[in-house]
């Protein structure tokens, strides 16, 4: 892993975005752990894979609430 503290590579201070860095994962700016490089193709795919189940769960909850209110 690598550590990049350059502020221009951190969007909103938490999202790492550096097209010149081929790594999919980088060390977090603060604290322990890693984060995705959202500029890499693999990083965007990993984000979508994590986001899709969350969206599906929210949609299912809305559908259940809507159907149970009838």
mmCIF file as Biopython writes it, N, C-alpha, C and O atoms, coordinates in Angstrom:
data_model
#
loop_
_atom_site.group_PDB
_atom_site.id
_atom_site.type_symbol
_atom_site.label_atom_id
_atom_site.label_alt_id
_atom_site.label_comp_id
_atom_site.label_asym_id
_atom_site.label_entity_id
_atom_site.label_seq_id
_atom_site.pdbx_PDB_ins_code
_atom_site.Cartn_x
_atom_site.Cartn_y
_atom_site.Cartn_z
_atom_site.occupancy
_atom_site.B_iso_or_equiv
_atom_site.auth_seq_id
_atom_site.auth_asym_id
_atom_site.pdbx_PDB_model_num
ATOM 1   N N  . UNK A ? 1  ? 0.840   -1.185 0.000   1.0 0.0 1  A 1 
ATOM 2   C CA . UNK A ? 1  ? 0.000   0.000  0.000   1.0 0.0 1  A 1 
ATOM 3   C C  . UNK A ? 1  ? 0.883   1.246  0.000   1.0 0.0 1  A 1 
ATOM 4   O O  . UNK A ? 1  ? 2.048   1.210  0.394   1.0 0.0 1  A 1 
ATOM 5   N N  . UNK A ? 2  ? 0.304   2.317  -0.443  1.0 0.0 2  A 1 
ATOM 6   C CA . UNK A ? 2  ? 1.053   3.562  -0.418  1.0 0.0 2  A 1 
ATOM 7   C C  . UNK A ? 2  ? 0.232   4.633  0.288   1.0 0.0 2  A 1 
ATOM 8   O O  . UNK A ? 2  ? -0.991  4.531  0.394   1.0 0.0 2  A 1 
ATOM 9   N N  . UNK A ? 3  ? 0.909   5.639  0.757   1.0 0.0 3  A 1 
ATOM 10  C CA . UNK A ? 3  ? 0.254   6.729  1.476   1.0 0.0 3  A 1 
ATOM 11  C C  . UNK A ? 3  ? 0.442   7.992  0.656   1.0 0.0 3  A 1 
ATOM 12  O O  . UNK A ? 3  ? 1.571   8.378  0.354   1.0 0.0 3  A 1 
ATOM 13  N N  . UNK A ? 4  ? -0.665  8.638  0.292   1.0 0.0 4  A 1 
ATOM 14  C CA . UNK A ? 4  ? -0.619  9.856  -0.506  1.0 0.0 4  A 1 
ATOM 15  C C  . UNK A ? 4  ? -1.391  10.936 0.240   1.0 0.0 4  A 1 
ATOM 16  O O  . UNK A ? 4  ? -2.616  10.866 0.347   1.0 0.0 4  A 1 
ATOM 17  N N  . UNK A ? 5  ? -0.683  11.930 0.753   1.0 0.0 5  A 1 
ATOM 18  C CA . UNK A ? 5  ? -1.322  13.005 1.505   1.0 0.0 5  A 1 
ATOM 19  C C  . UNK A ? 5  ? -1.566  14.251 0.663   1.0 0.0 5  A 1 
ATOM 20  O O  . UNK A ? 5  ? -1.943  15.294 1.198   1.0 0.0 5  A 1 
ATOM 21  N N  . UNK A ? 6  ? -1.355  14.154 -0.640  1.0 0.0 6  A 1 
ATOM 22  C CA . UNK A ? 6  ? -1.564  15.306 -1.507  1.0 0.0 6  A 1 
ATOM 23  C C  . UNK A ? 6  ? -3.055  15.655 -1.525  1.0 0.0 6  A 1 
ATOM 24  O O  . UNK A ? 6  ? -3.863  14.827 -1.947  1.0 0.0 6  A 1 
ATOM 25  N N  . UNK A ? 7  ? -3.443  16.852 -1.081  1.0 0.0 7  A 1 
ATOM 26  C CA . UNK A ? 7  ? -4.862  17.209 -0.987  1.0 0.0 7  A 1 
ATOM 27  C C  . UNK A ? 7  ? -5.599  17.190 -2.326  1.0 0.0 7  A 1 
ATOM 28  O O  . UNK A ? 7  ? -6.813  16.987 -2.356  1.0 0.0 7  A 1 
ATOM 29  N N  . UNK A ? 8  ? -4.884  17.397 -3.432  1.0 0.0 8  A 1 
ATOM 30  C CA . UNK A ? 8  ? -5.578  17.405 -4.724  1.0 0.0 8  A 1 
ATOM 31  C C  . UNK A ? 8  ? -6.016  16.002 -5.150  1.0 0.0 8  A 1 
ATOM 32  O O  . UNK A ? 8  ? -6.826  15.868 -6.066  1.0 0.0 8  A 1 
ATOM 33  N N  . UNK A ? 9  ? -5.499  14.960 -4.508  1.0 0.0 9  A 1 
ATOM 34  C CA . UNK A ? 9  ? -5.908  13.591 -4.817  1.0 0.0 9  A 1 
ATOM 35  C C  . UNK A ? 9  ? -7.047  13.104 -3.922  1.0 0.0 9  A 1 
ATOM 36  O O  . UNK A ? 9  ? -7.518  11.979 -4.084  1.0 0.0 9  A 1 
ATOM 37  N N  . UNK A ? 10 ? -7.489  13.929 -2.991  1.0 0.0 10 A 1 
ATOM 38  C CA . UNK A ? 10 ? -8.550  13.540 -2.056  1.0 0.0 10 A 1 
ATOM 39  C C  . UNK A ? 10 ? -9.758  14.436 -2.275  1.0 0.0 10 A 1 
ATOM 40  O O  . UNK A ? 10 ? -9.716  15.625 -1.955  1.0 0.0 10 A 1 
ATOM 41  N N  . UNK A ? 11 ? -10.826 13.880 -2.814  1.0 0.0 11 A 1 
ATOM 42  C CA . UNK A ? 11 ? -12.061 14.630 -3.055  1.0 0.0 11 A 1 
ATOM 43  C C  . UNK A ? 11 ? -12.878 14.638 -1.768  1.0 0.0 11 A 1 
ATOM 44  O O  . UNK A ? 11 ? -13.097 13.591 -1.160  1.0 0.0 11 A 1 
ATOM 45  N N  . UNK A ? 12 ? -13.319 15.800 -1.361  1.0 0.0 12 A 1 
ATOM 46  C CA . UNK A ? 12 ? -14.049 16.005 -0.106  1.0 0.0 12 A 1 
ATOM 47  C C  . UNK A ? 12 ? -13.263 15.509 1.106   1.0 0.0 12 A 1 
ATOM 48  O O  . UNK A ? 12 ? -13.827 15.318 2.184   1.0 0.0 12 A 1 
ATOM 49  N N  . UNK A ? 13 ? -11.973 15.304 0.925   1.0 0.0 13 A 1 
ATOM 50  C CA . UNK A ? 13 ? -11.118 14.870 2.015   1.0 0.0 13 A 1 
ATOM 51  C C  . UNK A ? 13 ? -11.182 13.387 2.339   1.0 0.0 13 A 1 
ATOM 52  O O  . UNK A ? 13 ? -10.417 12.914 3.179   1.0 0.0 13 A 1 
ATOM 53  N N  . UNK A ? 14 ? -12.091 12.626 1.683   1.0 0.0 14 A 1 
ATOM 54  C CA . UNK A ? 14 ? -12.239 11.204 2.022   1.0 0.0 14 A 1 
ATOM 55  C C  . UNK A ? 14 ? -12.173 10.269 0.823   1.0 0.0 14 A 1 
ATOM 56  O O  . UNK A ? 14 ? -11.908 9.079  0.993   1.0 0.0 14 A 1 
ATOM 57  N N  . UNK A ? 15 ? -12.407 10.773 -0.385  1.0 0.0 15 A 1 
ATOM 58  C CA . UNK A ? 15 ? -12.397 9.927  -1.580  1.0 0.0 15 A 1 
ATOM 59  C C  . UNK A ? 15 ? -11.086 10.125 -2.335  1.0 0.0 15 A 1 
ATOM 60  O O  . UNK A ? 15 ? -10.788 11.226 -2.798  1.0 0.0 15 A 1 
ATOM 61  N N  . UNK A ? 16 ? -10.309 9.054  -2.456  1.0 0.0 16 A 1 
ATOM 62  C CA . UNK A ? 16 ? -9.018  9.125  -3.142  1.0 0.0 16 A 1 
ATOM 63  C C  . UNK A ? 16 ? -9.244  8.981  -4.641  1.0 0.0 16 A 1 
ATOM 64  O O  . UNK A ? 16 ? -9.880  8.026  -5.086  1.0 0.0 16 A 1 
ATOM 65  N N  . UNK A ? 17 ? -8.725  9.927  -5.421  1.0 0.0 17 A 1 
ATOM 66  C CA . UNK A ? 17 ? -8.900  9.934  -6.871  1.0 0.0 17 A 1 
ATOM 67  C C  . UNK A ? 17 ? -7.600  10.391 -7.516  1.0 0.0 17 A 1 
ATOM 68  O O  . UNK A ? 17 ? -7.306  11.586 -7.559  1.0 0.0 17 A 1 
ATOM 69  N N  . UNK A ? 18 ? -6.818  9.428  -8.020  1.0 0.0 18 A 1 
ATOM 70  C CA . UNK A ? 18 ? -5.536  9.743  -8.645  1.0 0.0 18 A 1 
ATOM 71  C C  . UNK A ? 18 ? -5.356  8.841  -9.862  1.0 0.0 18 A 1 
ATOM 72  O O  . UNK A ? 18 ? -5.086  7.648  -9.722  1.0 0.0 18 A 1 
ATOM 73  N N  . UNK A ? 19 ? -5.506  9.410  -11.047 1.0 0.0 19 A 1 
ATOM 74  C CA . UNK A ? 19 ? -5.377  8.641  -12.292 1.0 0.0 19 A 1 
ATOM 75  C C  . UNK A ? 19 ? -3.964  8.114  -12.513 1.0 0.0 19 A 1 
ATOM 76  O O  . UNK A ? 19 ? -3.777  7.108  -13.197 1.0 0.0 19 A 1 
ATOM 77  N N  . UNK A ? 20 ? -2.975  8.782  -11.944 1.0 0.0 20 A 1 
ATOM 78  C CA . UNK A ? 20 ? -1.582  8.371  -12.140 1.0 0.0 20 A 1 
ATOM 79  C C  . UNK A ? 20 ? -1.167  7.221  -11.224 1.0 0.0 20 A 1 
ATOM 80  O O  . UNK A ? 20 ? -0.091  6.651  -11.403 1.0 0.0 20 A 1 
ATOM 81  N N  . UNK A ? 21 ? -1.994  6.877  -10.260 1.0 0.0 21 A 1 
ATOM 82  C CA . UNK A ? 21 ? -1.690  5.792  -9.327  1.0 0.0 21 A 1 
ATOM 83  C C  . UNK A ? 21 ? -2.444  4.538  -9.782  1.0 0.0 21 A 1 
ATOM 84  O O  . UNK A ? 21 ? -3.675  4.542  -9.777  1.0 0.0 21 A 1 
ATOM 85  N N  . UNK A ? 22 ? -1.747  3.471  -10.172 1.0 0.0 22 A 1 
ATOM 86  C CA . UNK A ? 22 ? -2.426  2.270  -10.671 1.0 0.0 22 A 1 
ATOM 87  C C  . UNK A ? 22 ? -3.033  1.399  -9.567  1.0 0.0 22 A 1 
ATOM 88  O O  . UNK A ? 22 ? -3.760  0.451  -9.866  1.0 0.0 22 A 1 
ATOM 89  N N  . UNK A ? 23 ? -2.751  1.701  -8.309  1.0 0.0 23 A 1 
ATOM 90  C CA . UNK A ? 23 ? -3.265  0.886  -7.204  1.0 0.0 23 A 1 
ATOM 91  C C  . UNK A ? 23 ? -4.778  1.023  -7.076  1.0 0.0 23 A 1 
ATOM 92  O O  . UNK A ? 23 ? -5.331  2.113  -7.224  1.0 0.0 23 A 1 
ATOM 93  N N  . UNK A ? 24 ? -5.442  -0.106 -6.796  1.0 0.0 24 A 1 
ATOM 94  C CA . UNK A ? 24 ? -6.879  -0.055 -6.542  1.0 0.0 24 A 1 
ATOM 95  C C  . UNK A ? 24 ? -7.161  0.398  -5.113  1.0 0.0 24 A 1 
ATOM 96  O O  . UNK A ? 24 ? -8.155  1.076  -4.854  1.0 0.0 24 A 1 
ATOM 97  N N  . UNK A ? 25 ? -6.279  0.020  -4.190  1.0 0.0 25 A 1 
ATOM 98  C CA . UNK A ? 25 ? -6.430  0.369  -2.782  1.0 0.0 25 A 1 
ATOM 99  C C  . UNK A ? 25 ? -5.229  1.186  -2.326  1.0 0.0 25 A 1 
ATOM 100 O O  . UNK A ? 25 ? -4.097  0.918  -2.729  1.0 0.0 25 A 1 
ATOM 101 N N  . UNK A ? 26 ? -5.481  2.180  -1.487  1.0 0.0 26 A 1 
ATOM 102 C CA . UNK A ? 26 ? -4.418  2.994  -0.897  1.0 0.0 26 A 1 
ATOM 103 C C  . UNK A ? 26 ? -4.701  3.138  0.599   1.0 0.0 26 A 1 
ATOM 104 O O  . UNK A ? 26 ? -5.836  2.979  1.047   1.0 0.0 26 A 1 
ATOM 105 N N  . UNK A ? 27 ? -3.656  3.437  1.355   1.0 0.0 27 A 1 
ATOM 106 C CA . UNK A ? 27 ? -3.836  3.674  2.787   1.0 0.0 27 A 1 
ATOM 107 C C  . UNK A ? 27 ? -4.704  4.907  2.995   1.0 0.0 27 A 1 
ATOM 108 O O  . UNK A ? 27 ? -4.621  5.879  2.243   1.0 0.0 27 A 1 
ATOM 109 N N  . UNK A ? 28 ? -5.538  4.849  4.029   1.0 0.0 28 A 1 
ATOM 110 C CA . UNK A ? 28 ? -6.361  6.001  4.357   1.0 0.0 28 A 1 
ATOM 111 C C  . UNK A ? 28 ? -5.477  7.172  4.744   1.0 0.0 28 A 1 
ATOM 112 O O  . UNK A ? 28 ? -4.347  7.002  5.203   1.0 0.0 28 A 1 
ATOM 113 N N  . UNK A ? 29 ? -6.015  8.347  4.550   1.0 0.0 29 A 1 
ATOM 114 C CA . UNK A ? 29 ? -5.265  9.552  4.866   1.0 0.0 29 A 1 
ATOM 115 C C  . UNK A ? 29 ? -5.053  9.683  6.375   1.0 0.0 29 A 1 
ATOM 116 O O  . UNK A ? 29 ? -3.979  10.081 6.827   1.0 0.0 29 A 1 
ATOM 117 N N  . UNK A ? 30 ? -6.074  9.349  7.136   1.0 0.0 30 A 1 
ATOM 118 C CA . UNK A ? 30 ? -5.997  9.394  8.598   1.0 0.0 30 A 1 
ATOM 119 C C  . UNK A ? 30 ? -6.501  8.072  9.142   1.0 0.0 30 A 1 
ATOM 120 O O  . UNK A ? 30 ? -7.439  7.485  8.602   1.0 0.0 30 A 1 
ATOM 121 N N  . UNK A ? 31 ? -5.890  7.617  10.187  1.0 0.0 31 A 1 
ATOM 122 C CA . UNK A ? 31 ? -6.343  6.392  10.826  1.0 0.0 31 A 1 
ATOM 123 C C  . UNK A ? 31 ? -5.782  5.146  10.174  1.0 0.0 31 A 1 
ATOM 124 O O  . UNK A ? 31 ? -4.823  5.190  9.403   1.0 0.0 31 A 1 
ATOM 125 N N  . UNK A ? 32 ? -6.417  4.028  10.512  1.0 0.0 32 A 1 
ATOM 126 C CA . UNK A ? 32 ? -5.967  2.719  10.053  1.0 0.0 32 A 1 
ATOM 127 C C  . UNK A ? 32 ? -6.909  2.216  8.977   1.0 0.0 32 A 1 
ATOM 128 O O  . UNK A ? 32 ? -8.118  2.437  9.051   1.0 0.0 32 A 1 
ATOM 129 N N  . UNK A ? 33 ? -6.365  1.542  7.980   1.0 0.0 33 A 1 
ATOM 130 C CA . UNK A ? 33 ? -7.194  0.926  6.953   1.0 0.0 33 A 1 
ATOM 131 C C  . UNK A ? 33 ? -6.839  1.397  5.562   1.0 0.0 33 A 1 
ATOM 132 O O  . UNK A ? 33 ? -5.873  2.131  5.354   1.0 0.0 33 A 1 
ATOM 133 N N  . UNK A ? 34 ? -7.647  0.955  4.616   1.0 0.0 34 A 1 
ATOM 134 C CA . UNK A ? 34 ? -7.434  1.316  3.218   1.0 0.0 34 A 1 
ATOM 135 C C  . UNK A ? 34 ? -8.716  1.878  2.629   1.0 0.0 34 A 1 
ATOM 136 O O  . UNK A ? 34 ? -9.796  1.748  3.205   1.0 0.0 34 A 1 
ATOM 137 N N  . UNK A ? 35 ? -8.575  2.499  1.483   1.0 0.0 35 A 1 
ATOM 138 C CA . UNK A ? 35 ? -9.714  3.018  0.744   1.0 0.0 35 A 1 
ATOM 139 C C  . UNK A ? 35 ? -9.487  2.750  -0.738  1.0 0.0 35 A 1 
ATOM 140 O O  . UNK A ? 35 ? -8.376  2.425  -1.156  1.0 0.0 35 A 1 
ATOM 141 N N  . UNK A ? 36 ? -10.529 2.886  -1.515  1.0 0.0 36 A 1 
ATOM 142 C CA . UNK A ? 36 ? -10.440 2.654  -2.955  1.0 0.0 36 A 1 
ATOM 143 C C  . UNK A ? 36 ? -9.845  3.859  -3.667  1.0 0.0 36 A 1 
ATOM 144 O O  . UNK A ? 36 ? -10.016 4.998  -3.233  1.0 0.0 36 A 1 
ATOM 145 N N  . UNK A ? 37 ? -9.146  3.597  -4.759  1.0 0.0 37 A 1 
ATOM 146 C CA . UNK A ? 37 ? -8.741  4.656  -5.676  1.0 0.0 37 A 1 
ATOM 147 C C  . UNK A ? 37 ? -9.855  4.744  -6.716  1.0 0.0 37 A 1 
ATOM 148 O O  . UNK A ? 37 ? -9.923  3.913  -7.622  1.0 0.0 37 A 1 
ATOM 149 N N  . UNK A ? 38 ? -10.723 5.741  -6.593  1.0 0.0 38 A 1 
ATOM 150 C CA . UNK A ? 38 ? -11.888 5.854  -7.460  1.0 0.0 38 A 1 
ATOM 151 C C  . UNK A ? 38 ? -11.526 6.219  -8.892  1.0 0.0 38 A 1 
ATOM 152 O O  . UNK A ? 38 ? -12.392 6.177  -9.766  1.0 0.0 38 A 1 
ATOM 153 N N  . UNK A ? 39 ? -10.279 6.575  -9.157  1.0 0.0 39 A 1 
ATOM 154 C CA . UNK A ? 39 ? -9.849  6.864  -10.526 1.0 0.0 39 A 1 
ATOM 155 C C  . UNK A ? 39 ? -9.523  5.590  -11.292 1.0 0.0 39 A 1 
ATOM 156 O O  . UNK A ? 39 ? -9.504  5.598  -12.522 1.0 0.0 39 A 1 
ATOM 157 N N  . UNK A ? 40 ? -9.267  4.501  -10.586 1.0 0.0 40 A 1 
ATOM 158 C CA . UNK A ? 40 ? -8.939  3.250  -11.276 1.0 0.0 40 A 1 
ATOM 159 C C  . UNK A ? 40 ? -10.226 2.532  -11.680 1.0 0.0 40 A 1 
ATOM 160 O O  . UNK A ? 40 ? -11.245 2.620  -10.996 1.0 0.0 40 A 1 
ATOM 161 N N  . UNK A ? 41 ? -10.158 1.832  -12.787 1.0 0.0 41 A 1 
ATOM 162 C CA . UNK A ? 41 ? -11.330 1.105  -13.293 1.0 0.0 41 A 1 
ATOM 163 C C  . UNK A ? 41 ? -11.791 0.062  -12.277 1.0 0.0 41 A 1 
ATOM 164 O O  . UNK A ? 41 ? -12.986 -0.076 -12.018 1.0 0.0 41 A 1 
ATOM 165 N N  . UNK A ? 42 ? -10.849 -0.658 -11.714 1.0 0.0 42 A 1 
ATOM 166 C CA . UNK A ? 42 ? -11.180 -1.682 -10.721 1.0 0.0 42 A 1 
ATOM 167 C C  . UNK A ? 42 ? -11.786 -1.048 -9.468  1.0 0.0 42 A 1 
ATOM 168 O O  . UNK A ? 42 ? -12.692 -1.623 -8.865  1.0 0.0 42 A 1 
ATOM 169 N N  . UNK A ? 43 ? -11.304 0.111  -9.075  1.0 0.0 43 A 1 
ATOM 170 C CA . UNK A ? 43 ? -11.850 0.812  -7.912  1.0 0.0 43 A 1 
ATOM 171 C C  . UNK A ? 43 ? -13.298 1.202  -8.114  1.0 0.0 43 A 1 
ATOM 172 O O  . UNK A ? 43 ? -14.111 1.077  -7.199  1.0 0.0 43 A 1 
ATOM 173 N N  . UNK A ? 44 ? -13.629 1.678  -9.314  1.0 0.0 44 A 1 
ATOM 174 C CA . UNK A ? 44 ? -15.023 2.034  -9.617  1.0 0.0 44 A 1 
ATOM 175 C C  . UNK A ? 44 ? -15.907 0.798  -9.625  1.0 0.0 44 A 1 
ATOM 176 O O  . UNK A ? 44 ? -17.044 0.847  -9.154  1.0 0.0 44 A 1 
ATOM 177 N N  . UNK A ? 45 ? -15.395 -0.317 -10.159 1.0 0.0 45 A 1 
ATOM 178 C CA . UNK A ? 45 ? -16.177 -1.558 -10.160 1.0 0.0 45 A 1 
ATOM 179 C C  . UNK A ? 45 ? -16.424 -2.044 -8.736  1.0 0.0 45 A 1 
ATOM 180 O O  . UNK A ? 45 ? -17.528 -2.481 -8.413  1.0 0.0 45 A 1 
ATOM 181 N N  . UNK A ? 46 ? -15.415 -1.972 -7.894  1.0 0.0 46 A 1 
ATOM 182 C CA . UNK A ? 46 ? -15.578 -2.390 -6.498  1.0 0.0 46 A 1 
ATOM 183 C C  . UNK A ? 46 ? -16.615 -1.522 -5.790  1.0 0.0 46 A 1 
ATOM 184 O O  . UNK A ? 46 ? -17.414 -2.031 -5.003  1.0 0.0 46 A 1 
ATOM 185 N N  . UNK A ? 47 ? -16.610 -0.228 -6.059  1.0 0.0 47 A 1 
ATOM 186 C CA . UNK A ? 47 ? -17.588 0.672  -5.454  1.0 0.0 47 A 1 
ATOM 187 C C  . UNK A ? 47 ? -18.997 0.304  -5.905  1.0 0.0 47 A 1 
ATOM 188 O O  . UNK A ? 47 ? -19.922 0.282  -5.094  1.0 0.0 47 A 1 
ATOM 189 N N  . UNK A ? 48 ? -19.165 0.016  -7.195  1.0 0.0 48 A 1 
ATOM 190 C CA . UNK A ? 48 ? -20.481 -0.377 -7.707  1.0 0.0 48 A 1 
ATOM 191 C C  . UNK A ? 48 ? -20.942 -1.683 -7.074  1.0 0.0 48 A 1 
ATOM 192 O O  . UNK A ? 48 ? -22.115 -1.830 -6.729  1.0 0.0 48 A 1 
ATOM 193 N N  . UNK A ? 49 ? -20.026 -2.627 -6.924  1.0 0.0 49 A 1 
ATOM 194 C CA . UNK A ? 49 ? -20.372 -3.912 -6.307  1.0 0.0 49 A 1 
ATOM 195 C C  . UNK A ? 49 ? -20.838 -3.706 -4.864  1.0 0.0 49 A 1 
ATOM 196 O O  . UNK A ? 49 ? -21.727 -4.418 -4.396  1.0 0.0 49 A 1 
ATOM 197 N N  . UNK A ? 50 ? -20.255 -2.754 -4.165  1.0 0.0 50 A 1 
ATOM 198 C CA . UNK A ? 50 ? -20.674 -2.480 -2.789  1.0 0.0 50 A 1 
ATOM 199 C C  . UNK A ? 50 ? -21.961 -1.657 -2.740  1.0 0.0 50 A 1 
ATOM 200 O O  . UNK A ? 50 ? -22.761 -1.809 -1.817  1.0 0.0 50 A 1 
ATOM 201 N N  . UNK A ? 51 ? -22.163 -0.788 -3.729  1.0 0.0 51 A 1 
ATOM 202 C CA . UNK A ? 51 ? -23.308 0.116  -3.725  1.0 0.0 51 A 1 
ATOM 203 C C  . UNK A ? 51 ? -24.600 -0.568 -4.161  1.0 0.0 51 A 1 
ATOM 204 O O  . UNK A ? 51 ? -25.662 -0.268 -3.617  1.0 0.0 51 A 1 
ATOM 205 N N  . UNK A ? 52 ? -24.534 -1.472 -5.120  1.0 0.0 52 A 1 
ATOM 206 C CA . UNK A ? 52 ? -25.732 -2.110 -5.671  1.0 0.0 52 A 1 
ATOM 207 C C  . UNK A ? 52 ? -26.545 -2.838 -4.599  1.0 0.0 52 A 1 
ATOM 208 O O  . UNK A ? 52 ? -27.758 -2.633 -4.552  1.0 0.0 52 A 1 
ATOM 209 N N  . UNK A ? 53 ? -25.962 -3.674 -3.738  1.0 0.0 53 A 1 
ATOM 210 C CA . UNK A ? 53 ? -26.784 -4.324 -2.704  1.0 0.0 53 A 1 
ATOM 211 C C  . UNK A ? 53 ? -27.459 -3.325 -1.757  1.0 0.0 53 A 1 
ATOM 212 O O  . UNK A ? 53 ? -28.589 -3.551 -1.326  1.0 0.0 53 A 1 
ATOM 213 N N  . UNK A ? 54 ? -26.780 -2.230 -1.434  1.0 0.0 54 A 1 
ATOM 214 C CA . UNK A ? 54 ? -27.377 -1.222 -0.557  1.0 0.0 54 A 1 
ATOM 215 C C  . UNK A ? 54 ? -28.589 -0.578 -1.221  1.0 0.0 54 A 1 
ATOM 216 O O  . UNK A ? 54 ? -29.614 -0.370 -0.571  1.0 0.0 54 A 1 
ATOM 217 N N  . UNK A ? 55 ? -28.481 -0.264 -2.503  1.0 0.0 55 A 1 
ATOM 218 C CA . UNK A ? 55 ? -29.601 0.330  -3.238  1.0 0.0 55 A 1 
ATOM 219 C C  . UNK A ? 55 ? -30.763 -0.655 -3.324  1.0 0.0 55 A 1 
ATOM 220 O O  . UNK A ? 55 ? -31.920 -0.266 -3.162  1.0 0.0 55 A 1 
ATOM 221 N N  . UNK A ? 56 ? -30.465 -1.921 -3.575  1.0 0.0 56 A 1 
ATOM 222 C CA . UNK A ? 56 ? -31.513 -2.944 -3.650  1.0 0.0 56 A 1 
ATOM 223 C C  . UNK A ? 56 ? -32.233 -3.061 -2.307  1.0 0.0 56 A 1 
ATOM 224 O O  . UNK A ? 56 ? -33.460 -3.152 -2.277  1.0 0.0 56 A 1 
ATOM 225 N N  . UNK A ? 57 ? -31.501 -3.061 -1.212  1.0 0.0 57 A 1 
ATOM 226 C CA . UNK A ? 57 ? -32.124 -3.158 0.114   1.0 0.0 57 A 1 
ATOM 227 C C  . UNK A ? 57 ? -33.026 -1.959 0.395   1.0 0.0 57 A 1 
ATOM 228 O O  . UNK A ? 57 ? -34.116 -2.125 0.942   1.0 0.0 57 A 1 
ATOM 229 N N  . UNK A ? 58 ? -32.595 -0.772 0.033   1.0 0.0 58 A 1 
ATOM 230 C CA . UNK A ? 58 ? -33.420 0.425  0.233   1.0 0.0 58 A 1 
ATOM 231 C C  . UNK A ? 58 ? -34.685 0.329  -0.602  1.0 0.0 58 A 1 
ATOM 232 O O  . UNK A ? 58 ? -35.773 0.643  -0.120  1.0 0.0 58 A 1 
ATOM 233 N N  . UNK A ? 59 ? -34.551 -0.102 -1.850  1.0 0.0 59 A 1 
ATOM 234 C CA . UNK A ? 59 ? -35.727 -0.239 -2.715  1.0 0.0 59 A 1 
ATOM 235 C C  . UNK A ? 59 ? -36.692 -1.282 -2.160  1.0 0.0 59 A 1 
ATOM 236 O O  . UNK A ? 59 ? -37.904 -1.068 -2.183  1.0 0.0 59 A 1 
ATOM 237 N N  . UNK A ? 60 ? -36.181 -2.402 -1.664  1.0 0.0 60 A 1 
ATOM 238 C CA . UNK A ? 60 ? -37.041 -3.426 -1.077  1.0 0.0 60 A 1 
ATOM 239 C C  . UNK A ? 60 ? -37.779 -2.895 0.150   1.0 0.0 60 A 1 
ATOM 240 O O  . UNK A ? 60 ? -38.960 -3.193 0.331   1.0 0.0 60 A 1 
ATOM 241 N N  . UNK A ? 61 ? -37.118 -2.132 0.976   1.0 0.0 61 A 1 
ATOM 242 C CA . UNK A ? 61 ? -37.772 -1.541 2.146   1.0 0.0 61 A 1 
ATOM 243 C C  . UNK A ? 61 ? -38.894 -0.599 1.731   1.0 0.0 61 A 1 
ATOM 244 O O  . UNK A ? 61 ? -39.970 -0.613 2.329   1.0 0.0 61 A 1 
ATOM 245 N N  . UNK A ? 62 ? -38.655 0.208  0.723   1.0 0.0 62 A 1 
ATOM 246 C CA . UNK A ? 62 ? -39.686 1.128  0.232   1.0 0.0 62 A 1 
ATOM 247 C C  . UNK A ? 62 ? -40.869 0.352  -0.322  1.0 0.0 62 A 1 
ATOM 248 O O  . UNK A ? 62 ? -42.019 0.706  -0.062  1.0 0.0 62 A 1 
ATOM 249 N N  . UNK A ? 63 ? -40.603 -0.694 -1.076  1.0 0.0 63 A 1 
ATOM 250 C CA . UNK A ? 63 ? -41.681 -1.515 -1.642  1.0 0.0 63 A 1 
ATOM 251 C C  . UNK A ? 63 ? -42.484 -2.180 -0.528  1.0 0.0 63 A 1 
ATOM 252 O O  . UNK A ? 63 ? -43.714 -2.199 -0.584  1.0 0.0 63 A 1 
ATOM 253 N N  . UNK A ? 64 ? -41.815 -2.721 0.473   1.0 0.0 64 A 1 
ATOM 254 C CA . UNK A ? 64 ? -42.510 -3.380 1.582   1.0 0.0 64 A 1 
ATOM 255 C C  . UNK A ? 64 ? -43.385 -2.387 2.337   1.0 0.0 64 A 1 
ATOM 256 O O  . UNK A ? 64 ? -44.528 -2.702 2.665   1.0 0.0 64 A 1 
ATOM 257 N N  . UNK A ? 65 ? -42.872 -1.204 2.614   1.0 0.0 65 A 1 
ATOM 258 C CA . UNK A ? 65 ? -43.661 -0.181 3.308   1.0 0.0 65 A 1 
ATOM 259 C C  . UNK A ? 65 ? -44.852 0.228  2.453   1.0 0.0 65 A 1 
ATOM 260 O O  . UNK A ? 65 ? -45.960 0.381  2.968   1.0 0.0 65 A 1 
ATOM 261 N N  . UNK A ? 66 ? -44.640 0.405  1.169   1.0 0.0 66 A 1 
ATOM 262 C CA . UNK A ? 66 ? -45.724 0.804  0.270   1.0 0.0 66 A 1 
ATOM 263 C C  . UNK A ? 66 ? -46.802 -0.270 0.208   1.0 0.0 66 A 1 
ATOM 264 O O  . UNK A ? 66 ? -47.989 0.048  0.278   1.0 0.0 66 A 1 
ATOM 265 N N  . UNK A ? 67 ? -46.410 -1.541 0.077   1.0 0.0 67 A 1 
ATOM 266 C CA . UNK A ? 67 ? -47.382 -2.631 -0.026  1.0 0.0 67 A 1 
ATOM 267 C C  . UNK A ? 67 ? -48.100 -2.895 1.295   1.0 0.0 67 A 1 
ATOM 268 O O  . UNK A ? 67 ? -49.267 -3.287 1.286   1.0 0.0 67 A 1 
ATOM 269 N N  . UNK A ? 68 ? -47.443 -2.693 2.414   1.0 0.0 68 A 1 
ATOM 270 C CA . UNK A ? 68 ? -48.081 -2.947 3.705   1.0 0.0 68 A 1 
ATOM 271 C C  . UNK A ? 68 ? -49.028 -1.827 4.117   1.0 0.0 68 A 1 
ATOM 272 O O  . UNK A ? 68 ? -49.844 -2.018 5.020   1.0 0.0 68 A 1 
ATOM 273 N N  . UNK A ? 69 ? -48.941 -0.671 3.482   1.0 0.0 69 A 1 
ATOM 274 C CA . UNK A ? 69 ? -49.829 0.443  3.825   1.0 0.0 69 A 1 
ATOM 275 C C  . UNK A ? 69 ? -51.168 0.359  3.105   1.0 0.0 69 A 1 
ATOM 276 O O  . UNK A ? 69 ? -52.063 1.154  3.392   1.0 0.0 69 A 1 
ATOM 277 N N  . UNK A ? 70 ? -51.327 -0.568 2.192   1.0 0.0 70 A 1 
ATOM 278 C CA . UNK A ? 70 ? -52.594 -0.706 1.453   1.0 0.0 70 A 1 
ATOM 279 C C  . UNK A ? 70 ? -53.603 -1.485 2.230   1.0 0.0 70 A 1 
ATOM 280 O O  . UNK A ? 70 ? -54.719 -1.694 1.757   1.0 0.0 70 A 1 
#
